[in-house]
């Protein structure tokens, strides 16, 4: 016991003498991690067609050179103006900028075709009111037009900051403040606390990705999973940060510590999700950017966790019978995840949900047991 009424590790007595079972996370079965323990009885099947299809799909999902150059040009112009504001603030301009960071898919190199959008996080020394955000956005547009009078830009404010758009690209500016200022936030005057914390988290995510996830196969897998998230409703709860972590884990986290081929990593992703990798009490993936050993899937509701698992189970069965073209959208439609399908005489029936929402918990009993292990701040990025 730590103190007279303290906790004891992850289980044991809570305050007021209440007892709860210790939290012991389970590790779902992962063939890649224990392949040496299972002797293969037949040669590895030829997986080259899946590899080729994944590379082809990545080419379709990658942004065009025009989109990349348009986004880079607008990001450069806006970043230059913001740097000038930091170094030499305009006379009478009371919005004090501490620093500017690139985040999101453009920074990570995982931008998608048809989405020429980049993300910047602007960290203020001052408290971020809606008026300050509008003033900052308008000042950036004004400074760019001073240098390039023919440039046509629009600025729209939103709850996270603002968006500055040209005819070919958009830059989302997420405004937050330095951490010491967060305790001074007034919900009636300033930007929402949760969104500002998410913007700070996006900076940590971009830094981690730059240091750990630069392998090209990881970026290919991220694009494919982002596409599958839009194709299959059951995978929609997977946010960009979870997809980043899952892709990195599937490719890098294996006994030899050597990157897996993209086709093996793709199969592994579906196998992990289907085995309950992101279900309650699963070990999952520890979020490297949050403290206290928080798991990345804690940001999903129990219903969303179940939804991801049963959708992945159905897609894995389709994949095992050669339906990779239907999964990747080359053929067929998304109904394979929700309707019965037949593959070489084998019927694949979609998995059904296992989670049922419980009756309302009486007040005073919330937070018992597993719920305490699942809570955590959701860190979502706009890309």
C-alpha positions in Angstrom: 0.0 0.0 0.0 1.2 3.5 -0.8 -0.1 5.6 2.1 -3.1 4.8 4.2 -5.7 5.2 1.5 -3.6 4.9 -1.7 -3.7 2.4 -4.5 -1.5 -0.6 -4.8 -0.1 -0.9 -8.3 -2.8 -1.5 -11.0 -5.0 -3.6 -8.7 -5.8 -4.0 -5.0 -7.5 -1.7 -2.6 -8.8 1.7 -3.7 -9.6 4.5 -1.3 -12.3 3.8 1.3 -11.4 0.1 1.3 -13.0 -0.8 -2.1 -11.5 -3.7 -4.0 -11.0 -4.0 -7.7 -9.4 -6.7 -9.8 -5.9 -6.0 -11.0 -5.7 -4.9 -14.6 -3.8 -7.6 -16.6 -3.8 -6.8 -20.3 -3.9 -9.7 -22.7 -1.8 -10.0 -25.8 -3.7 -11.1 -28.9 -2.2 -13.9 -31.0 0.3 -12.6 -33.6 1.8 -15.2 -36.0 4.7 -12.9 -36.9 5.8 -12.7 -33.3 5.7 -16.5 -32.7 6.4 -17.9 -36.2 9.4 -19.8 -35.0 7.3 -21.9 -32.7 5.1 -23.2 -35.5 6.7 -25.4 -38.1 5.5 -24.7 -41.6 3.9 -27.8 -43.3 3.8 -26.4 -46.8 5.8 -23.7 -48.7 4.8 -20.1 -48.4 2.1 -19.2 -51.0 3.0 -16.8 -53.8 1.9 -13.4 -52.5 3.4 -11.4 -55.4 -0.1 -10.5 -56.8 -1.1 -8.9 -53.5 2.3 -7.1 -53.3 1.8 -5.7 -56.8 -1.8 -4.6 -56.1 -0.7 -2.8 -53.0 2.0 -0.9 -54.8 -0.4 -0.1 -57.6 -3.0 1.2 -55.1 -0.4 3.4 -53.4 0.4 5.0 -56.8 -3.3 5.7 -57.2 -3.6 7.2 -53.7 -0.4 9.3 -53.9 -0.8 13.0 -54.6 0.0 14.3 -58.1 3.2 16.4 -58.5 0.9 19.5 -59.1 -0.9 18.9 -55.7 2.5 18.4 -53.9 4.0 21.6 -55.4 0.8 23.6 -54.8 0.7 22.6 -51.1 4.4 23.1 -50.6 4.2 26.6 -52.2 1.3 27.7 -49.9 2.9 26.2 -46.8 6.2 28.0 -47.6 4.5 31.4 -48.0 2.5 31.1 -44.8 5.4 29.8 -42.8 7.6 32.6 -44.0 5.1 35.2 -42.9 4.6 33.6 -39.5 8.3 33.5 -39.0 8.5 37.2 -39.8 5.7 37.8 -37.2 7.8 35.9 -34.6 11.0 37.8 -35.3 9.6 41.2 -35.9 5.9 41.6 -34.8 4.0 44.3 -36.7 3.4 47.5 -34.8 0.2 47.3 -32.8 -0.2 43.6 -33.4 -1.0 42.0 -30.0 -1.0 38.3 -31.0 2.3 37.0 -29.8 3.4 33.8 -31.6 5.8 31.5 -29.8 6.5 28.9 -32.6 5.1 27.3 -35.7 5.3 23.6 -36.4 4.3 21.5 -39.5 2.2 18.5 -38.6 -0.2 16.1 -40.4 0.0 14.1 -43.5 2.0 16.6 -45.6 4.7 16.8 -43.0 4.8 13.0 -42.6 4.7 12.3 -46.4 1.4 10.4 -46.3 -0.8 13.0 -48.1 -3.6 11.5 -50.2 -4.5 12.1 -53.8 -7.4 14.6 -54.1 -6.7 16.2 -50.7 -4.1 19.0 -51.2 -4.2 20.0 -47.6 -1.4 20.7 -45.1 -1.5 21.4 -41.4 0.4 23.9 -39.3 0.2 24.3 -35.5 0.7 27.9 -34.3 1.6 28.1 -30.6 0.8 31.4 -29.0 2.3 33.0 -26.0 -0.9 34.9 -25.5 -4.3 33.3 -24.8 -6.1 32.3 -28.0 -9.4 34.0 -28.3 -11.5 33.7 -31.5 -10.7 37.4 -32.2 -7.0 36.7 -32.0 -7.3 33.8 -34.4 -9.1 35.9 -36.9 -6.6 38.7 -36.5 -3.7 36.3 -37.1 -5.3 34.7 -40.2 -6.1 38.0 -41.7 -2.6 39.3 -41.0 -1.0 36.3 -42.7 -3.2 36.8 -45.8 -2.4 40.6 -45.8 1.3 40.0 -45.6 1.3 37.5 -48.5 -0.7 39.8 -50.7 1.8 42.6 -50.0 4.5 40.4 -51.6 2.3 38.9 -54.3 -0.6 41.3 -55.1 -2.1 38.9 -57.7 -2.3 36.0 -55.2 -6.0 35.1 -54.5 -6.4 33.7 -51.0 -9.4 33.1 -48.6 -9.4 32.8 -44.9 -12.1 31.0 -42.9 -12.1 30.7 -39.1 -13.1 27.5 -37.4 -13.1 26.1 -33.8 -9.5 24.9 -34.1 -8.1 28.0 -35.7 -8.4 28.9 -39.4 -8.0 27.8 -43.0 -6.1 29.7 -45.6 -6.9 28.5 -49.2 -5.7 29.3 -52.7 -7.3 27.9 -55.8 -5.2 24.8 -55.6 -4.4 24.1 -52.0 -5.4 24.6 -48.4 -3.4 25.1 -45.2 -5.2 24.4 -41.9 -3.8 26.5 -39.1 -4.4 24.9 -35.7 -4.0 27.5 -33.0 -3.0 26.6 -29.4 -1.1 28.2 -26.6 1.9 27.3 -24.5 1.1 24.6 -21.8 1.4 27.0 -18.8 -1.5 29.0 -20.2 -3.9 26.1 -20.4 -4.9 26.5 -16.8 -6.0 30.1 -17.6 -8.4 29.1 -20.3 -11.9 30.5 -20.1 -14.3 28.4 -22.1 -16.5 31.4 -22.8 -13.7 33.4 -24.3 -11.0 31.1 -25.7 -10.7 28.2 -28.1 -11.9 24.8 -26.7 -9.4 23.2 -24.3 -9.8 19.8 -25.9 -9.0 21.0 -29.3 -5.9 23.0 -28.1 -4.6 19.9 -26.4 -5.2 17.9 -29.6 -3.1 20.5 -31.5 -0.3 20.2 -29.0 -0.6 16.4 -29.4 -0.3 16.7 -33.2 3.1 18.4 -32.7 4.3 15.4 -30.6 2.9 13.0 -33.2 4.8 14.7 -36.0 8.0 14.7 -34.1 7.7 11.0 -33.2 6.8 10.1 -36.8 9.9 11.9 -38.1 12.2 10.1 -35.7 10.7 6.6 -36.0 8.5 6.0 -39.1 10.3 7.2 -42.2 10.5 3.8 -43.9 8.7 4.0 -47.2 6.7 0.8 -46.6 5.1 2.4 -43.5 3.9 5.3 -45.6 2.5 3.0 -48.3 0.6 1.0 -45.6 -0.7 4.2 -44.1 -2.2 5.4 -47.4 -3.8 2.0 -48.0 -5.4 1.9 -44.5 -6.6 5.4 -44.8 -8.3 4.4 -48.1 -9.9 1.3 -46.4 -11.1 3.5 -43.6 -13.2 5.5 -46.2 -14.2 2.4 -48.1 -15.5 0.3 -45.1 -17.7 2.0 -42.6 -16.6 -0.5 -39.9 -13.0 0.8 -40.1 -14.0 4.5 -39.9 -13.2 4.8 -36.2 -9.4 4.3 -36.9 -8.1 7.9 -36.7 -4.9 9.0 -38.5 -2.8 8.6 -35.3 -4.0 5.1 -34.7 -3.3 4.2 -38.4 0.2 5.7 -38.1 1.0 3.6 -35.0 -0.6 0.4 -36.4 1.4 0.7 -39.7 4.6 1.3 -37.8 3.9 -1.7 -35.5 3.0 -4.0 -38.3 6.1 -3.3 -40.3 8.8 -2.8 -37.7 7.7 -4.7 -34.6 8.9 -8.2 -35.2 11.6 -10.5 -33.8 14.3 -9.7 -36.4 13.5 -6.0 -36.1 13.7 -5.8 -39.9 10.9 -4.2 -42.0 8.3 -6.6 -43.3 7.3 -6.6 -46.9 4.2 -4.5 -47.5 2.0 -7.6 -48.4 2.9 -9.4 -45.1 2.4 -6.2 -43.1 -1.0 -5.7 -44.7 -2.1 -9.2 -43.8 -0.7 -8.7 -40.3 -2.7 -5.5 -39.8 -6.0 -7.3 -40.6 -5.0 -10.3 -38.5 -4.2 -8.0 -35.5 -7.4 -6.1 -35.7 -9.4 -9.3 -36.1 -7.7 -10.9 -33.1 -8.9 -8.1 -30.8 -5.8 -6.0 -30.8 -7.9 -2.9 -30.2 -10.5 -4.4 -27.9 -10.9 -3.7 -24.1 -8.1 -5.1 -21.9 -5.9 -5.8 -24.9 -2.3 -4.7 -24.7 -2.7 -2.9 -28.0 -0.1 -0.2 -28.7 1.2 2.0 -26.0 0.9 5.6 -27.2 4.5 6.8 -27.3 3.4 10.4 -27.0 1.3 10.2 -23.9 2.3 9.3 -20.4 1.0 6.7 -17.9 1.2 3.9 -20.4 -2.0 5.0 -22.2 -3.0 2.7 -25.1 -3.8 4.3 -28.4 -7.1 2.6 -28.8 -8.4 4.1 -25.5 -9.7 7.0 -27.5 -12.3 4.7 -29.2 -15.6 3.9 -27.6 -16.4 0.2 -26.7 -18.8 0.1 -29.6 -16.1 1.4 -32.0 -13.6 -1.1 -30.8 -16.1 -3.9 -31.4 -16.9 -2.5 -34.8 -13.3 -2.4 -36.0 -12.8 -6.0 -34.8 -15.8 -7.6 -36.4 -15.2 -5.7 -39.7 -11.5 -6.8 -39.8 -12.6 -10.4 -39.1 -14.8 -10.4 -42.2 -12.2 -8.8 -44.4 -9.5 -11.2 -43.2 -11.6 -14.2 -44.2 -12.2 -12.5 -47.6 -8.5 -11.9 -48.0 -7.6 -15.5 -47.1 -9.8 -16.7 -50.0 -8.1 -14.3 -52.5 -10.4 -11.3 -52.3 -7.7 -8.7 -52.1 -8.9 -6.8 -55.2 -12.4 -6.4 -53.6 -10.8 -5.2 -50.3 -8.6 -2.6 -52.2 -11.4 -1.4 -54.4 -10.0 -2.7 -57.7 -13.1 -4.8 -58.1 -16.5 -5.1 -56.5 -17.9 -2.9 -53.7 -17.8 -2.4 -50.0 -20.7 -4.8 -49.4 -18.2 -7.7 -48.8 -17.9 -6.4 -45.2 -21.6 -6.4 -44.5 -23.1 -9.0 -46.8 -22.6 -12.7 -47.4 -20.1 -13.5 -50.3 -18.9 -16.7 -51.9 -15.2 -17.4 -52.8 -14.5 -20.5 -54.8 -17.4 -22.3 -53.2 -16.6 -21.0 -49.7 -19.3 -18.8 -48.1 -18.0 -15.9 -46.0 -20.6 -14.6 -43.6 -19.9 -11.2 -42.0 -19.1 -11.3 -38.3 -21.7 -9.9 -36.0 -21.2 -7.3 -33.3 -20.5 -8.7 -29.8 -20.9 -5.5 -27.8 -24.3 -4.4 -26.4 -24.6 -1.1 -24.6 -25.3 -1.7 -20.9 -28.2 -0.2 -19.0 -27.4 3.2 -17.5 -25.0 2.9 -14.6 -26.3 4.4 -11.4 -24.6 7.6 -10.4 -21.6 7.0 -8.1 -20.7 3.7 -9.7 -19.1 5.0 -12.8 -15.3 4.6 -13.2 -15.1 1.2 -11.6 -13.0 -1.5 -13.0 -11.9 -1.4 -16.6 -13.3 2.1 -17.3 -10.5 3.7 -15.3 -8.0 1.9 -17.5 -9.7 3.0 -20.7 -10.0 6.7 -20.1 -7.6 9.1 -21.9 -7.4 12.3 -23.9 -8.3 11.9 -27.5 -5.6 13.2 -29.8 -6.9 13.6 -33.3 -5.2 15.3 -36.2 -7.1 16.9 -39.1 -5.2 14.8 -41.6 
